[in-house]
């Protein structure tokens, strides 16, 4: 039987011992506490948004040509 990702994660958490849970918690805290407002992050985000817009425009152009 296929499990949903959420159920699979919950089941794997149930099988962890205290040390493993602490490691997972520290990992998640580290991800959440990363400084996102640095200039590197902002420039990366700006460039990523440009690339996404470009890809969306190209995809929309392909759909329009196919519809004609």
Helices and strands as residue ranges (DSSP letters): H 5-14, H 18-32, H 39-67
